[in-house]
Amino acid sequence: MERASSHERSSRAHRANRISRRAAAWLLAVVTAFAFAIRFCSYRVGLPDVFHSDYPQVGAAAHLLSEGHFVDVGSYPATHVYFYAGAYLLAYVCGMVTRAPWAGSWSSFCEELTHPAFQHSVARAYTAAVGALLCIAAYRLARVRFSRGISLLASACVAVCPGLVIYSHQARIHVPGITFLVFAAVPALRCLDNPIGASGTPAARARLAWRAGVGAGFVASIFQLGILWLGTYAGLVLLLVRPLRSAGGLLLRSAAGAIGTATVVYGLAHLPGVVRSGLGFGALDNLATLGIPTMTLGFRFVERAPAFVAHWIAAEPVRVAFCAGFLAASWKLPQLRRDVLLLGLYPAAVLLVLGTNYVEVRYSLSVLPFVAPWIAAACLMPRSVVLRGFFSAAVLVAGLLGSTRYLWLIQESDTRQEVQRLVPAFSEAGSSVAIDASLLLGSPELPRGVSLFPPRGDFKPWYFNGVKPAETLKLVEPDLLLLPDADSSPLKERELTDAGYRRVGVLAAAPRGASFVPDAPPWIFPDLWRSIRRGPTVDLWARTPKGFARVAAVLRPKGWEFAEPAPTHR
């Protein structure tokens, strides 16, 4: 008999379980607990000012509980509003158990819900908890094709992934949506291929097909990438199931489960009198475009692919290297090619659809749990125990350092947080002050005399309703304006000077302290690392010397330096 090669023995080892089920359960619990710890750490940082959050849906959930209805103005399915509402209810129960003052009665709880800081602290805690559950989902997904050891390492890779840690600190749909999607993918892949502990009977496959459809329909009702997963699953069925008659039967069962579930969830989430669409959004608008405005979608693979690949290499160099190593090994080992097809078709679809439109890593984070088993398998492929340990440690330590760097960064002051702290001082000065909406996200509570610019009566910033900022300036006419620097401001300097304003002060980011982890290039996470690390430079524009003098008298003791504005004649 021909002797098996070392690569073939390694491939078979990927299926062998050398760790008992009980030990795997305990280790998975430890990984999940650690993941929750690094996601929950500093979850209240920056509050009450809120950055990078789905504040329309966070606020809508609070309005739903206190008033019994809400207006849907988000670009994501309204279903997620109910998840935030569920998190608020759980916080209320926890508050009653711990006898928190705000949980003494329902009315006091609803009063607490009016504060953005409370809303987002609960919403962030919810995201952190669901983000930790992604480790369990990643383990179950890897177990479809790999051993318990590889699945545990894949789960650990997800636990320390910097991108997932970053987004688990925010009240956004991304991490919960990815978690639910990965859980829904498990029965779908088991339906197509389950060599580890599967009966393989037609009845079992039919049940798995139904569960796959139910899960995909549920995810599509929460997160638009669920629709992309539905298409991927259909493609896998047509590619792998033979004869085609059997493939058609599986697709019909899955489609029935998906359509039925999506219809029920959508109907419950859009009960008459509970939710209505706002700002021209139709009930199905955000489902048709995967949550991205239709005008921005296009197929620009040749144009965007180099930058997209560069972003991923810079963001996750170690993981990309091991992922590429596994793909290279699959060319020599036919038994690995099915692993590539089952787990790789969805990442390929995401990279093709979203990667050709948006090169930022955050738009394609959902591929990480699918490629994590490849990374873990590549780490454990060498026969040498020393090499296996070294590669596994390299993957985990690299991710942990990146996550630690982020946790260190968010502790530092941001210029927008400084503006938030100065809001009471503006009110004390007695002058009318308008602050650019991008500097105070999350519908903050503003005292008398302080307003948002451009003015808005809802959650949407100015660029969604088609109003030019120069026109809204005429409506507000504040004594002072706080705007981001010229590169970020919706108003140009000429428009401000024509309106009689002059730049009189600048608030810049404070210098950062030293860190043992080097900075990531800012273009990797342009909306996260750079802004959290420094924040935009904030310019103060004054219209009249009198109004400026009152504010300057309050701000100078706080460290602001100003140039006196020249008198203006209008």
N, C-alpha and C positions, 0 to 999 in steps of 0.2 A: 504494500500500500504506500502511496506517495506521502511523504512527510509534509505536514502543514508548515507554511512559512510563519515567521514571527509576526508579520502583519495580520495574518489570518487568526493566529492565536490571540492577538490583542483584540481583534474584532469580536471573537467569541467571548472574551473576558468582559466585554461591554455589556453582555446580557446576563452574565453570571452574578448571582447575589451572594456576596461574601459577608454581608451585614444582615443580621436578623431583623425581622419585622419590628420587634419591640425596640431594639437599639436604634433603628432608623426613625421610629416615631419619636423617641426621646431627643435624638439629634436634631430632627426637624423642628421640634418644639423650641429647642435652644436657638436655632437659627432664626426662627420667627420672632422670638422674644427679643433677640439682639436687633433684628431689623426694625421692630417697633420702637426700641429704645433710641436708635439714631434718627428715626423719623419723627418721634415725639419730642425729642430734645429741642428746646428753643422754639416751640411751636407758637408762642405768643410774641415772638420778636417783632418789633416795629409797630405793634398795635398802639393806638387805634388807627394809625394810617395803614392802609392795605395796598399791597402791591401784588401784581401778577395773580389775580384771583378772578373767579367767575362771580363777581359781586352782584350782577343782576339776579342770578339764580339764588345766591346766598340770601340776598335781601327779600326775594320773592318767597322763599320758604318761610322766613319770619313773618311776612305779611299773610301767608296762607294760614299759619297757626293762630295769629292774633285776630285776623279779620274774616277768615274762612274763604278767601279767594285771592287771586294774584293775577298780574298782567305778565304775559310771556313776552319779554323783549330780548331774550338771549338768542345766541346763534347756535345753541345746542338744544337737543330735544328737551321739552319741559319735564320729562319724566324724572330727570335728576333732581328737580326741585323737591320732589317728595322724599328723596333720600336725605337731603339736607334737613327737611322737616322731621324725618325720623330720628336724625342725629340730635336735633333740638329736644325732641321728646325724651330721648334716652338721657340727655343732660339734665332734663327736669327731674326724671326719676332719681338720678344720681344725686341731684341737689336735695331732694327730699330725704334721701337716705342719710346724707351728710349734714342735714339741717342747715343748708345754706340760706342766708337771708332772702335771696331773690326767689327761692323755691317755696316760700311759706304759703303762697296761694297762686292760683292760676293767673290772676290779675297782676301780681307782682312779677311773675315770670314773663308775662307778655310785655310788661314795662321794661324788663331787662333786655328783651329781644329787640327793642328799638335801638339799642346801642350797637353800632358796627363792630366795636371791639369784641363784644360778647358773641355776636353772630360768627365772626371769623375765627375766634378761638375754638368754638365748637366745631365749625366746619373744617378747620385744620386738623383737629384731633380725629375727626371722622376720616379724613384723607390719610392720616398717618396709620390708623388702625387697618383700613382697607389695604393700604400699601404694604403693610406687614403680611397680610393674608396672601399677597401675591407670591410670597415665598412658597406657601403650600400649593398654590396653583401651579407654580413652575415645577415643583417636585412631581406632582401628579402628571403634568404634561410630559416630563422627561421619562417617567416610568412607562409610558406607552411603548418605548423602544429600548430603554436602557436600564441598567442595573440600579439597585438602591444607592450604591456608592456614587455613581456618576450623577444620579438624580439629586442626591444631597449636595454635591459640589455645585451643580447647576443652581440649586436653590440658594446656596451661599453666594454665588456670583450675583444673583438678582438682589440679595439682601444688601450688598455693599456697592451696587452700581450707582455712581455719582448722579447720573441723570435721573434715575428713579428716586433717589434720596432728595434731590432738589425739588422735584415736583410733588413729593409726598409732604413737603412743608407748606404747600399752598392749597388754598381752597379752590381747586380746579377739578375738572371732570377727567383729566387725562389718566391719572393713576387708578382711580376706581374703575373707569371704563376698561383699562387694560386688564385689571384683575378679573373683572367679570368675563371679559373676552377669553382669557386663558382658561378659566374654569369651564366655559362653554366649549372650548376646543378639545377638551379631554375626551368626552364621549364621542365626538366626531372622529377623532383620530383612532380611537379604539374600535370604532365601527369599521374602519377601513383596514386596520392592521393592529393586531394585539397578540403578539407571539408570547407574551409573558402572562401566564395564568388565565388564558381565555378559553372559553368552550368552543367558540367558532360556529355555533349552531345557527341556522337561519333565524330561529325565533330570537336568539340573543342579539343577533345583528339587527333585526328589525326594531327591537327595543332601543338599541343604541342609536339607530337612525332617528327614531322619534325624539329621543333625548337630545340628540345633536341639533335637530331642528328647533326644539323648544328653547334650548340655550342660545342658539344664534338669534332667534326671534326676540328673545328677551334683551340680549345685548344690543341688537339693532335699535331697540326702543329707547335705550339709554345713551348709547355712544354710536356715532355714525360709522365708525370703523367696523361695527358689527355687520353692516351691509357688505363691506368688502370681505369680511370673513365668510359670509354666506356664499359669495361668488367663488371664493377660494375652495370652500368645501365642495361645491358642485363640480368644480374642475377636477378635484382629487377623485371624486366618485367616478367621473367619466374616464379618468386616466387609469385607475387601478382596479375597478370592479369589472369582472367579466363573468358571464356574457353581458352584453349591453342591456338585455331585458332585466337582469338583476340590478344593474345600475339604475335603470329607470324606476324600479320599485323602491329602491332606497331613497332616490331623490323625491319621489312622491310622498313617502312617509315623512321625510325631513321637511319638505315644503309645507305639508299639512301642519306639522308641529310649529314651524316658524311663523306661518301666516296666522294660525290660530292664536299663538302666544302674543305676537305683535299686535294683533287686532284687539285682544282683551286688554293688554297693558296700555295701548294707546287710548282705548275708550275710557279706562279708569282714570288715566292721567288728564283727560280733556273733558271731564264732566261739565255739562252746561251750568253756567253760573259760578263755577269754581275757577276757571281759567279762560282768559281771552287773549288773543294775539294783539300786540301793540306795535306801533311804528311801522305799519304796513307789512309785518311778517305774516305770511300765511301759515296755516297749521302744518303743512308738509314742506314748507320751503327749505328748512334747514336739513331735512332728511335727504333731499334730492341732490345736495352738493357736498355731502360728507362734512357739513358744518363750515365749509369754506365758501366765501362769496363766489358765485358762478363766474363773475368777470375775471377772477384771478386764476381760474383753472386753465391749464393748457398743457400740451405735451412738448416739453423742451428738454428731452433727455440728453441730447448731444451738448446742449448749452449748459445745463446744470450739473451733469454727472460728475465732472472733475471737482467742482467745488463741494458737491455733496459728499463724495468719497473723502476729500480732504478734511471736511468737518468731522466725519466719523473717525478717521485715523487719528486726528488730533485730540478728539474727545476721549476715545477708548483705544489707545494704541495697543495695549497688551491683549485685550479681548479680540480686537480685529486680527491680530497676528495669529492667535490660536484658532480663531474661526477659519481663517484662510488655510491654516495647516490641516484642519479637519477636511475641508473641501478638497484640498490637494490629495489627501490620503484616500478619499472616496473614489478618485479616478483609478487607483490601483486595486481597491478592494470593492468588488461589485456588491458585497453584502452591506456596505455602508450607503450605497446609492439610494436605497429605499428610505433610509433615515434623512437623507438630503431632500428627497422629494416630499415626504410627509411633513417635515418641519420647515422646509425651505420655501414652499410655494407661497405661503402667506407673506413672509418677509419680502419675497420678490415682488409680490403685488403691491405691498405698501411702498417699497422703494421706487417702484415704477410710477405709481399714481401720485404719491405725495412727494417723493424725493425729487421728481422732475419739476415740481412747482416751488417747493420750499426746501432750501438746503440745510436749514437749522435742524439740529439733532432732535429737538423736542417733538417735531412733527412725526418722527418715525420711531419713537421710543418703544412702541408696542412690539417691535421685532425682537427685543432683547430676550424675553422669556422663551421665544422659539429657538433662538440660536444658542442660548445658554447651555443646553445639553451638548451641542457640538463643541463648545469651548471646554466643558468639563471632560468630554471624551478625549479631546486632543491632549489635555493635561495628563490624563491617566493612560495614554497609549504606550509610552515607553515601558520596556520590561523592567528597567532599573527602578527600584523603590525610591532611591535618592532623587532621581530625575522627576519621578511623579510628584514627590513631595515638594521639590523646588518649583516646578511649574504651577502646581496648585497654589502654593504660597504666593508666587508672583502675581497670579491673577487676583487673588483675594486682597493682598496687601496694596496693590495698585489701586483697586477700587476703593478700599478703605481710606487710603491717603487722600484721594479725590473727594470723598464724602466728608472727611474730617476738615479738609480745606474749606469746603462750603460752610460747614457748621461754624468754623472760625470766622469766616467772612461776614456772616449775617449778624454777628454780635456787634459789628462796628456801626458807627453812626452813618446815616445816609442823609444827603442834603434835604430830601423830601421829609424825612423824619424831623429834621431841624425846623423845616417850615411848619410842620404840624405842631411842634412845641411852641412856636412863636405866634400861633393864631390867637391865643388869649391876649398877647401883648398888642396885637393889631387892634383888638377890640377896645383895649384900655386907652389907646391913643385918640379915639374919637373920630378918626378919619375913615372914609369909605375905602375899603381895600378889596380888590378882586384878585383871586389866585387861580392860576391856570388849572383846569380840571385834571391834567395829567400829573400834577404834583400832589393832589389829594384824592386818590382813588378810593372807591368804596363808599361813596355817598356819606362823607364824614359830617359830624355835627358841627356847625359853624355858629359862632355867636353873632349878635347884632352888629352890623357894620361890615361884616366879612361875607363875601359871596364868592361863588365859583364863576370862573370865566372860561369859555363862553357860558352864559346862563343855560340851565337845563332843568326841566321839570320832571325828568325821568332818569333812568340809569345810563342812557346812551350819551356818549360824548358828542361833541359838535360835528365830527366828520361823518356821523351816520345819518344826520337829518338834512344834509345838504346846505346848511346855513354857513355863509362865509364869516370867518371870525372878525374881519374888519367891520362888518355890518353890525354884529352883536356888540362891538365895542361902543358904538354910538348909543346903544340902548342902555348900557351900564354906566359909562362915564365915571369911573371911580377916581378918587384922588391918587391912589397908587395901584400899580399892577405888579404882580409877581409872576414872572414867566420863565420857562426854561431857556437855556442859551439859544443863540440864533439858529443852531443846527436842528434843534428840537421844537422850537416855538412855532405855533400856527400863525403867528403874526410876524411880518417882516419889519425890519427897523424903519424903513421908509414910511410904512403905514402908521407906526407909532409916532414918529416925529411929525407927520402930517396932522395927527390928532392932538398935537401939543404936548407929547410926553418926551421925557429925557431920561436916559439911564443914569441912575444916581448911586447904585449900590450893587454889590455882587456877593453872593454866598457860595463859596466853593467848598468842595469836599475836604474834610480834615485828612491830614496825612495818615497813612496806614502804619501800623506797627509791623514788626518783623514776624515772619512765619517760617517754620521749618519745611513747609511744603511750598514749592514755587507756584507762582500765579499761572493759571491756564491762559492761553491766548484769548483775548476778549471776543474774537469773532466766533469762538466755538459756541458759547452761550451768550449771544449779544444782548439778549433781553434779561439775563439773569446775573451772570457773574459781574459784568461791567457795571450795571446799574446798582446792584446790591453792594458792590465794593465801593463805589464812589457816588453814584447818583449824578444827575445833571447839574451843571452850574446854574444857579438861580439868579436872574437879573431882577432888580427892583427899578421900576419906572415911575416917575412922579410927574403929575400934571400941573400942580400949583406949589409954589414954595411954602405956603401956609400949611397945606395938608401934609407935605413932606416933613416939615419941621416937627409936627406933633409925633409922627411915627419915629423919626430919627431920635428924638429925645428918649423914647422908650427902648429903641434897639441898640443905641450906642453902648449902654452899659452891658449889653449882652455880647459885645465883640464885633458888631458890624461897623464897617467904615464906609463913609459916603462922600460923594462930591455934591456940593450945594447946587440945586437946579437953577438954571437961569430963568428969569421971568418970561412968561409966554404971553403973547397977545393973539387972541383968536378973533 
